[in-house]
Amino acid sequence: MSTETDNALELEQVSKSYVGVQALTGASLACRRGEVHALVGENGAGKSTLIKIASGAVAPDEGTVRIAGRQLTRPSPLLARRLGLLTAYQDTSLVPGLTVAENVVLSCHGVAQMGFRTRPGRAAEMLAGYDLPFAPSAVVADLSPGARQLLEVVRALLHRPRVLLLDEPTAALDAESIQRLEALVDGALQDGTAVLYISHRLDEVQRIAARLTVIRDGRIQGTYTREEWSDVGNASVDDIVTLMVGERTDLAFPPKPGVAPDATVALDARGFRGDGFGPVALHAHAGEIVGIAGAEGNGQRELVRSLVGLRHGKGELQLAGEAVAIRTPAAAIRHGITFLSGDRAAESTFAELSVMENGTTAMRDQLGPAGLVLRSRQRAGFARAAQALGIVHASPDQPIRELSGGNQQKTVLARALLRPGPVLVVDEPTQGVDARARLDIYRTLRTQADDGAAVVVSSSDSAELEGLCDRVYVLSRGRVVRELAGEDVQEATIVDAFVNARGDSEETTTADGRAEPARGALRGRLLGSSWLPLGVLLALIVGLGAYTQARSSLFLSDANLTSLFVLMLPLAAVALGEQFTLLTAGFDISIGSTMSLAVVLASFWVTSPTLGGSILGILACLGVGVAIGLFNGFVIRVVGVVAIVATIATLGILQGLAIVLRPQPGGTIGFGLTDALSAQIGFMPVALIVVVALAVLAELWLRTTSSGLRWRATGLAEEPSRRMGLSVDRIKILSYVLCAVIAVVAGLLLSVQLGVGSNSVGSDFGLVAFTACFLGGAALTGGRGSFVGTLVGALFVGMLTNVTPLLGWPEATSRTAAGVLTIVAIVAYAATSSGRVRLGGVWAGRAEAPLDPTTATTPEAEMLASHDAGTR
């Protein structure tokens, strides 16, 4: 008999409301150690709110949460993790711009000792026992959705949690990966982990769950044991669906009327190939639904994206008998191809726009003349689509991000209804949606086909393909291995086709395209290296220096080199400060004014002839820098003002203050500070040596320490970082403080060159500092860049200024060159970011392995042997 102490997770009388919406009302749930407890309900029923409250991401209005017997006293993902509750999210909490190993190290935050250094090798050791089909060095952004979902679950299991929340863990997985996931869950149960399993796939729930709780309209409808809700007990799957939706629901797929004998071939691809697939031949008739099936990573995703211009494909492609070239999504739309992606957040929805605006984006000319949007037409069009699809929304003007996943997916599907085309390509049409929403989507796709469209559906759910499609193409290793039609379109036959596929290795392009592994891998690593543009910049510096020395022997003279380094010193310092904010996806336009104010303040406070007498004045200046940074951080992160607006306002305040204090240049900078900062070793300023050393230390901190990893993660992906318990606001505010303090230091370096206080001397440094950072690889999107690269960028900018008079160039030439090269650098870094993308079919690291039929046969054969074709 289980007792209350067996409960690893308890939620008691939890309620939560948002503006105009009661998300949860008195919800109670208990999950026991060593059991899988399923939570099912429609999209929008309250599941997401419940798990966010359990994981500490959302504060309940009422009720309590206990994890392993200890109360979650405040909403904090970090506290929940420390108590032993980890969550594997459907949209993952991975940071796409980091490697697999770095994401594993990041997951240690709050639950295991991270140590000072990141030690990616330790992460590789942790993953070694899981036999994952990708390397620890692979960048997460390059992995398929299924691979990312598998990593999300494995990363949580590594820490042996007391409670594991699995949110739609199989939504992006194929049959083989689902079986692997279930084996991982079984292992966790043996360790006594309590698993709360949220899924819309009731057959999976029936297979693995010991108990099941149904939630509808924010209220718990009941909890059932396996015997009570399985087919052998008092309740069937249909009864559970009835509790979920509140009414009896027919779960049957829409009927297949068959394809007319004289139907035209709307889409015809012959010899079509691209990165990760091909050559393939497939066609779809008008009025037909054609499925694309295969194990995860065998080219389906690449194929459908090439058909709609998201990836490059080549070969013969015809629409209604006319040869076309689809190289961009815009070209696909012009030719009447509509694409609906299963990755709603990244590829389908505009989160900040309303549900109506999202649903009517494809209408364009129908909304009004000359590009105008007539609200009456927009509302009428959306109302028709919302009624046909059953989109549940509070208002047409409600932001789409506030809708459930199923209603978001139906809103995206509304575009095809409102602007139907001859070809509709759909990737994972029902990923993460509930039973009733699935039926609405299936019915809509069949209606589109009945109206004459050719519908191509790629899905990892073989049962979905069986019930929906007239024909199915099965892919293995990027090639079509079987075409199924009529009575052959059955789940068991589909799975058997890709499991038992045998291909000629000399003719087949594998799903990861490793045709020439040695040469391709070398090219991929070279062109995918983030250090390549920096190497190019260094080459430019050497080339420019050699050219200038050939034209003027003064360039390499001690006097000129000293002048170059002295002039670049304040720029190098302030650019390093700006790099801290850019790392966290922020920026500070006020740094130039901060430098000017520092020079002005130094003319009042740092006037002593000795360094010792200047210490208090220097500290006071640095204290002003701390205050400026805290002010910027507060306005941006607490008040919520956009960074560009906030720092422009700060710029104005600081400029005004500097003018008030020093209307005209005046005052004297003390010789104590001047002598200290003007010291040289040969032609090299000692201060520059210190700045270089600090830049190298900052680079080592960024690349090799756990705190540097947290900063990069925060800049690359704020929400996943928050889910990992990182103090995102604290990191971002600290970045503004460091930026302002270092800008003050740069102002002090500048002050000793001037000798007097001036209220505008730093005004030109702001934009130039951005140039140095961007040349060093930084990006406004955060998480990228290099302190050493920024230093090299500052050297290059300073060098352009220095060589201008030596070469007899007009000043406009050097400024233009700096601007052009900044753009070139940004483009180069963007190219190397996508250079991790497959180059000639090869990852810039170990490739994600395709399904190997020889190893996949055994587990899949076991699944097929135990599969009852009539279960679904």
Salt bridges, closest charged atoms under 4 A:
GLU10 OE1 - ARG66 NE 3.34
GLU12 OE2 - ARG66 NH2 2.34
GLU35 OE2 - HIS37 ND1 3.47
GLU35 OE2 - ARG211 NH2 2.83
GLU42 OE2 - ARG436 NE 2.94
ASP61 OD1 - LYS16 NZ 3.72
ASP91 OD1 - ARG723 NH1 2.91
GLU102 OE2 - ARG712 NH2 3.08
ASP142 OD2 - ARG836 NE 3.75
GLU152 OE1 - ARG155 NH2 3.61
GLU168 OE2 - HIS200 NE2 3.25
GLU176 OE2 - ARG180 NH2 3.66
GLU182 OE2 - ARG207 NH2 2.57
ASP191 OD1 - ARG160 NH2 3.46
ASP203 OD2 - ARG872 NE 2.68
GLU204 OE2 - ARG201 NH1 3.43
ASP239 OD1 - ARG248 NH2 3.12
GLU247 OE2 - ARG436 NH1 3.05
ASP268 OD2 - ARG270 NH2 2.88
ASP275 OD2 - ARG311 NH2 3.36
GLU288 OE1 - HIS285 ND1 3.04
GLU288 OE2 - ARG471 NE 2.53
GLU302 OE2 - ARG838 NH2 3.55
GLU347 OE1 - ARG305 NH2 2.72
GLU352 OE1 - ARG401 NE 3.30
ASP397 OD1 - ARG375 NH2 3.05
ASP397 OD2 - ARG379 NH2 2.96
GLU402 OE2 - ARG401 NH1 3.93
ASP427 OD2 - ARG305 NH1 2.91
ASP440 OD2 - LYS410 NZ 3.07
ASP440 OD1 - ARG443 NH2 2.83
ASP461 OD2 - ARG438 NH1 3.54
ASP461 OD1 - ARG872 NH1 3.53
ASP470 OD2 - ARG446 NH1 3.42
GLU483 OE2 - ARG471 NH1 2.72
GLU491 OE1 - HIS867 NE2 3.61
GLU491 OE2 - ARG872 NH2 3.36
ASP512 OD2 - ARG514 NE 2.29
GLU516 OE2 - ARG519 NH2 2.26
GLU699 OE2 - ARG703 NE 2.96
GLU718 OE2 - ARG637 NH2 2.85
GLU718 OE2 - ARG722 NH2 2.57
GLU718 OE1 - LYS732 NZ 3.13
GLU719 OE1 - ARG722 NE 3.96
GLU719 OE2 - ARG723 NE 3.59
ASP729 OD1 - ARG637 NH2 2.70
GLU811 OE2 - ARG815 NE 3.07
ASP852 OD1 - ARG477 NH2 3.63
